[in-house]
Amino acid sequence: MRMKRRKLKNRPEDEKGFVALEDIDEELVRCVKCGSCRSVCPVFLEEKREPSVARGKIALTEALKKGVVDTTGELAGILDNCILCLTCAANCPNGVDFQRIMVASRAAIVGKRGLPPIKRIVLQKVIASGKILKWVASTGSMAQYLLFRRIPEDSGLKRRFPIPYVPKDKLVPQIPRRNLFDRLPELSPAKNERMRAFFFTGCAIRYLMPEVGEALVRVLNDLGVTIIMPEEQVCCGAVAEAAGDLETFWKLTEKNRQVVGEYDFDVMISACGTGGRVLKELYKNDPQVKVMDISELLVDLLAGINLSPGREIAGVTVTYHDSCHLRKGQGVIQPPRQILRAIFGENFVEMEDPARCCGSGGSYGVTHPDISARILSRKMEDLKATGAGIIVTGCPGCMIQLRDGVHRFGLRTRVMHLIEVVAGAEPFAAGASAFAAG
Amino acid sequence: MEERLLKEIKKIVGGENLFTSREKRVCYSYDATNLLYLPDAVVFPGCTEEVAALLRLANRYRFPVVPRGAGTGMTGGSVPVKGGVVIAFARMNRIIEIDEDNLIAVVQPGVINYDLRKEAEKRGLYYPPDPASLKYSTIGGNVAECAGGPHAVKYGVTRDYVLALEVVLPTGEVIRTGARTVKSVVGYDLTRLFVGSEGTLGVITEIVLKLIPLPEAKRTLLAVFPDIRDAARTVSDIIRRRIVPTTLEFMDNNAIRCVEDYLHLGLPVEAGAILLIEVDGAEDILDSQVHKISNVCRENGASGVEIARDEEEAEKLWLARRSISASIAKLAPTKVNEDIAVPRSKVPDIINGIAEIAEKFDLPIVNFGHAGDGNIHVNIMSDRRDVERMKRAEEAVRDLFRLVLSLGGSISGEHGIGISKAPYMAWETGENVVNLMKSMKRLFDPNGILNPGKLFYNEDEKEKIEKSSRG
């Protein structure tokens, strides 16, 4: 499937430059060491030690630039101990862009020390190559039951025997046999097309939660949005960026840019907080690519449609967890809430501090299982207090983490993506024909 | 630092509570002044006995010890200018007791101000001192620096709430000062001596605080003045009419413009000044107070008075005030922030004087702060990279201090002396008082091991320190 070829917009040179240590002076100067990040950093609030918090890491980045400290293992360890949840940046009175500083300092470490072997293999061999990632996913889906037990009620897996990086009680997601592209075509035309959307699936929806992607395509098709979903798209690169592996990051983004450039569409859709943040940053100066989170698009498209919970989701209290990268990274706060309120009315309740990080942070939960679990347990306490039957969020990363938490805490709460909830709401739940009739 | 000493320290606090790597030490080398001095080690004691053992060791082997709360001070009080061991209170962060019968809280020094407020509020009680850093600064640090805040105009500052202390002296001896009573006159008031002593006389390990009943309600209003002098006169006039607001904050035209640029709140950018006023107390008296205050504002030339109808509107009014620090950063990269205080009746004079200083040295100066208690944050905008401009800023500070003292004011309302203001302390107190203070310091700390290099200015020593430890 090829559509009208568009002229490729060249990547401006400076875009690549902003993540080098020499180019973040303006950010570093802006940090006046006031310490306000100490009041919000989820890692600091657990550990209470200055190396855990943004201010300490910024001081170390400055020290690294001045040569006061070197790219030691100790420094790498300290800089690695950050979820990149961006809570500090969202609360910083001086608006320090901590993401930039962290990526630059981690990249400086990688430049000197190289990546740790496991990360190198995962990032540069597996993720950097879409084909190998696909192979790993399909092999993994076959092999997973040898290593893991199924926990049916939680739709997840637990390890059968000790496996490195997997704690004993951790619930890990199952890899379904058929990924999103095995299930859906690259082009899903809407009957009464009013808009064309490029769906950037991201790895998690593609391989781990294809049902989320299916729900998205179904709902948007019903709403007159044609979905373009080329299989050639690759990982958004967030994991590589976070690891400071900028080579892989730029390789992936370049590939995606090429793929994106070959299609004509009105809007690019993401249903992943992390992926959406990367895309918005990447295309912020490109007038041809308008990136939106699915909730932002839906809020407009759903206007004037009478929504109500379908059979599957009726009669329960619903609460919402803000994905950090959706809320603090993209500033998307109200749209998901407006949608949930439209569907559930008073059955939608806010939990205490819904913006508090769940502790996932992609690889952080794997490399720092203890702190991640402690942060998660606070979220679970807040969830429990709402008595909600469904917790909704906008990022697959959070969903994996929340499912683990719900399982460990013995809760019965269902963890759902916003788009799954919309798909389960009337008029969508009854199917396209009912919708068209209504 | 010698290996042998580190071993001894390790024996006291345990290996997991001792940081010695250069990387981790960097993280305890600064405070909000952004000056950087590397300590030799950082320890996290878990109890008073461990603190005492550390000080006995320091006193015996003569190494500097610097107590540290959250490291949010504005004058370098917790920065280890001569190296040594930083005692960080991250582990001693328990609220030991909230005594509802006697309206008292007993806390360890590492408790965050905000955490105490929340616990008190749950019980209908209130801890008023509210420095801007209240969400992350510690009570121990607040006490050591005698922190203030916007509520000081009605409720006073940290010293007004400290009833008793447990302190470890530099010799390692543990003493208790004060009593858990409202009244206590037994010898010298050592409690007050330790409050604001910036960690130079002893290490505070437990604090007994006075709490008050939580005010029933509050009202917030915002008054706009075309002429800053009218705003300044209004401040003294409100006080003269025997009204004591909870807060009486002001921001000048520069501050208003910066915030408006930054947040687009719809602030009047032509205004000479804005006053943000809050009153609290029993619900039924508030309306008449608000009415009186708006009248005073109008009589003094306010062009508009806006009264917040609910919490949300009040929050919006406060947002402007709270965003000043961040928003003025773009005027110039370096702000020289002085927290001078003058008698409240002198607020109009100091405002006029500052305008003259700004003109004389050709530097933008942004004024805002706690006009209600005469404590004004004077921000002289400069650039650390521009030597000539920094020199002018320094001269401007000297002129400012001379003016403040001539008006009967004080060169530091709430930030303390630390290292930033040490050269000027004698200007206010006189040499004889500085000498008395030095004698007291020697009495408490004969070997000069506790937070050395603070308060007292020594030109030669300062240079030496700058050369040897500046990162």
Interface residues (C-beta under 8 A of the other chain):
Chain A: V29 R30 V32 K33 C34 G35 S36 R38 S39 K48 R49 E50 P51 G56 A59 L60 A63 K66 V68 V69 T72 E74 L75 I78 P93 N94 G95
Chain B: S21 R22 E23 K24 V26 C27 Y28 S29 Y30 D31 A32 T33 N34 L36 L38 F44 A70 G71 T72 A88 A90 R91 N93 I112 Y114 S133 K135 Y136 S137 R322 S323 S325 A326 A329 P333 G471
